[in-house]
């Protein structure tokens, strides 16, 4: 072996050994061998910081606009007094969050992208348990509520608003004891769990996930499910339109079934009805399609179409 080659090999081995030694030292003191890549540039994965705001009283506001384009859980909660508060812990590898009350509206948001990887090329999630909490006096109604969350859960508790729009890309939505005139829910991947929610007009779309609404009341509800099961317990409901490509739709009604007109169709699945359901027109084709149609005594309508799954109607 040539002397030059031998020296290069010895130098390379020495550098590798030194690298392993310093990596071990870094682990011992709590470091993380990797880098993170965000709009702010490249930084050590172990040097992630966080943006923190302790629970702080804000000016009163009528509307809320939240836009979280990072990874965080968002909660709207009742305050213990008649004041409004905001607190958050957000990942420092994303852009600086904004939080202000302007023109009677609370604006809260964080944008940016963050990618981190280690020397073994495994992708890593953020090291920060990020969250945003907004506290609202329980008996204070809101005007407009507009929430977008890219990756994280959304919790709504004891909130009242005229118009509400909630959109989640990856995360679950939990809602209880809340009331809206117009409520729009859009989910890309996640479950919806709602209890004791009133919405005069409900529009719900869920691409991948189950949706469960218990003790729901309203006038109109339109639902589109791409893949997942849907269940609604309706204490009061005038009309319901539902579509599901892959999954079941189960609807429980408190009012007499003969007050509704039904138009139900399941391409590959069954239609399940209670014994006291009106006879109407029912057919079951050889190819597996079920169809059921009746005329009700009142101006109330249930229209459900399922591509692959069952339709079940029950009474509360």
N, C-alpha and C positions, 0 to 999 in steps of 0.2 A: 504494500500500500504506500502511495506517495505521501511524503511528509505533510504536504499542503492539505491533502484530503484527510489525513489523520487528524491534523490540527482542527480542521473544520468540523469533523465529527465530534471531537472532544469538546469544542466550543458549543456546538449545538446541544450536546447532552448536558453540559453544565448549565446552559440557559434554561433547558427544560426542567432540570432539577430545581433550579432557583425559582422558576415559575410555580412548580408544584409546592415548593416550600412556602412561598408567599401566599399562594391560594389557601394552604392549610392555616396559615396565620390569620388570613382574612376570615375564614370560617370560624376560627376560634374566638374572634372578637365580634362575631355576629354579622359579618359581611356576606354579600351575595355575588357570586362570580357571574356577572352578566352585564349587559348594557340595555338601556331603554332608549327608544327612538320616538320622539314626539315632535310636535310643531315647534317646540322650544329648542330642539336640537338633540344631540346625543349626550347621554349622561350615564353614570354608573347606576346599575339596577339597585344597588344597596344604598344609594344616596337619595332615594325617593323621599320627597317631602310631602307635606299636606297643607291644604288651605283650611284653616279652622276659624269658625266664628262661634263663640259661646252664645247661649241663649240670650238674645238681645231684643229689647222692646223696640218696635218700629212705629211709624206713624200709622194711624188707621187707614185701611184701604177697602175699596169696594170690589176690585177685580184682581185676579191673579193670572200671571203668565209665567210658567215655568218651562224652561227648555234645557234639559240636561243631556248633553251629547257625549258624556263620559260614562263612567260606571258608578252608579250610586242608587241607593234606595231612597224613595221620596215618600214622606208622610204628611198628610194634612190632619191635624188633631185639634180637639177643643182645648182652649186655654183654661187655666184654673181661675182666671179673673176676667175682666172686661177689656183686657189689653191684647194686642197683636205681638207675636214674637217670631223670630227666625233664628235657627241655628243650623250649622252644617259643618261637616268634615269632608273635604273633597280632595281627590288625588292631585298631588303636586306636579305630576308629569303631564297634566292637561293644562290648558290655558287658565289664567286667573279668572275665577268666577266673578260674576256681576250680581249685585243685590242692591236694589234701590226701590223706593216708593216714589212714583212720579205720575202725576195726573190721576190720582186716586187708584193707581194700579201698582201692585207689587210685581217687579220684574226680578226673576232669579234664574240664573243660567250659567252653564259652563260648556265651552266647546273645545274642540281639538281632538287629536288622535294620539294614541299611545301604544307602542309596540315594544315589548322587551323580550330578550332571549338570552339564554346562558350559553356557556361554551359547549354544552352537549346538544345545542340547537333545539331544546325544548322550549316552546312558547310558554310564557309565564303571565299570569293575571296580575293585576295590580296588588300591591301589598297593603293598601289602605282599605279599611272597612268604611267606605264612604257612605254618607247619608245627608239628606236635607230634611229638616222638620220645620213645618210652618204651623203656628198655633193661632187659632181663630176663636174669638168668643162664641160660645155655643149658640146663642140666640141672635147672632148677627148674620143676616143673609147676604150672600154675595151676588154680584151682577153676572159677570162672566168669569168662567174658570177654564183656562186653557193649559193643558199639561202635556209635554212630550218627554219621555224617558227612553234613552237609547238602550241601556243595559242595566236593569235593576228592577226591584219590585216597587209597586205603588200601593199605598194604604190610604184610604179615605174614611174618616170617622166623624160622624155628627156634623156634616157639612150641608149647607143649603145654598143653592144658586139658581139663577134663572136659566142660564145656558152653560153647559159644561161639555168640554171635549177632552178626552183622555186617550193618548196614543202611546203604546209601548211596543218596542221592537223585540226585546228579550227580557221577560220578567212576568211575574204574577201580579194580578190586580185583586185587592181585597177591599171591600166597601161595606159599610154598615151604618144604619141609623142616619140616612142622608136623603135629601129631597131635591128634585130638580124639575124645572118645566120642560127643558129639552136636554137630553143626555145622549152623547155620542161616545161609543167605546170602540177603539180599533186596536186589535192585538195581532202581532205578527207571530209570536211564539210564546205561549204562556197560558196559565189558567185564570179564569175569572171566578171569584167567590163573592157573592153579595147577599146581604141579609137586611131585611127591613129597609128597603130602598123604594122610594116613590119617584117615578118619572112620567110626566104626562105623555111625553113622546120619547121613546127609546129606540136608538139605532145601534146595533151591536154587530161587529164583524170580528171573527177570530179565525186566523188561518190554521194554527196548530195548537190545540189545547182544549180542555174541557171548560164548560161554562155552567155555573150553578147559581141560580137566583132564587132565594127563599124569601117568603113573605114580601113579594114584589107587588106593587100596585101602580096602575097607570091607565092611560086611555089607548095609546097605540104603541105597538112594539114590532119592530122589524129586525130579523136576525139572519145573518149569513155565517155559516160555519163551513170551512173548507175540510178540516179533519179534526174530529173531536166530538164528544157527547155534549148535549145541551139539555138542561133541566130548569124549568121555571115553575115555581109555586105562585100562582097569581091570586091574590086576595081580591083584586078588582082589575078587570081588563075588558076593553071594548073590542079591540081587534088585534090579531096577531098574524104576522107573515113570517114564515121561517123556511130557510133552505139549508140543507146539509148534504155535502158531497159524500163524506165518509164518516158516519157516526149516527147515533140515535138522537131523536128529539122527544123529550117527555114533557108534557104540559099538564099541570094540575090546575083545575078551575074551581073557584068557590061558588060561582053562579050556576044555576041550572043549565044543563047542556042544551036543552031545547031553546034557550034564548040565543044560541049561536047558530050560524050556518057554517057547515064544515066542508072543506074541499081539501082532501088529503090524498097524497100519492106517494107510494114507495116503490121505486123501480126494482130494487133487490133487497127485500125485507118485508116485515109484517106490519100491519096496522092493528094495534091492540086497543080495544074499546071497553068501557065498563058495561055491565049488564043493562043499565038504564039508558044507554045511548039510543037515540032515535034510529029506527031501521034504515031509512033513507035508501040510497043506492050504494050497493057494495059489490065489488067484483074482485076476483083473484084469478089472474091469467096464468097460463101454463109456464110462461117464461119467468114467473116469480113476482110480477108486478101486482101490487095491491092498490085498490082505489076505493075511496069512500066519499060520498057527497050527500049533504042534507040541506034543507032550508029551515032556518030558525024562525022563531016568533018575533025576534027583535032585530034591530039594525046592528048586529054584532057578527063578526066574521073571523073564522080561523082558517088560514090557508097555509098548508105545510107540504113541502116537496123534499123527499129524501132520495138520493141516488143509491146509496148502499148503506142500509141501516134500517132500524125500526122506528115507527111512530107510535107513541102511546099517549092516550088521553085518559086522565083520571079526574075524579072529583075530590075536593078537599073536605 
